[in-house]
Amino acid sequence: MLRKHIATILRARAPALSAEAAREMAIVVLELMKAARTLGNEEGLPGRAAGPRDLQALAVQYLEQRLQP
């Protein structure tokens, strides 16, 4: 269900994006979100603070690349 919501947001941001491409991208975005949550739950993990920041940077780079006209 969350994947479908992410795909809807992506298509609202980029109306020319096909439904199939939005679904594919939603999978990647959701997995990055899950990874960030997992890192956030690992107390005492060295470098933990950098994890979510780096995952966000990856997500931004991925979305910018995939949503270029």
N, C-alpha and C positions, 0 to 999 in steps of 0.2 A: 504494500500500500504506500509506504514512504517513497519507494522507487517511482511509482506512478506520479506522486505529487512532485517529485524532483523533475521528472520529465515534463510535466505541465509547466513548471516554472521556467525550465530551459526554453520551451517553445514560446512562452510569453516574451522572453528576452530576445529570442531570435525566431520570429515567425516563419522564416524561410526554412528552418530546420525541419527535416522530415520526422515523422513520428518514430520511425525505426532508429534514426540517429539519436534522437532524444532518449529513447529507451536504453540504447547502448551507453550513452554518456551518463545516464542516471545510475547505471550499475557501478561505474567507476567512481562517481561522486559519493555514492552511498558507502562504498568500501573504504574510501578515504575518511569518511565520517566515522565509520566503525573503528578504524585504526586509531584515530584521534581519541576516541572514547576509551579504547583499550589502554593507550599510553597514559591517559589521565587517571586511570584506576591503579596504575602500578607505582605505588608509593615507594620512595627510596631508590627508584631507578635512576642511575647516573645519567645526566643529560635529558631527563624527562621534560624539562621546560622547553627545550628546543624542539621536541617531537611535534607537538601540535602546530607550532609556528612553521616548521618546515613542511608539514603536511598541508597547511593552508597555502603556502607558497606553491606547492605542487598542484593543488587544486586550481589556483588562479591561473597558473601557466597552462595547465591542461585545458581549462575552459576558454582562455583567450585564444589558444591555438585552434581548438575545434570550432569556435564560433566566429572565426574570421570569415568575412564574405569572400 
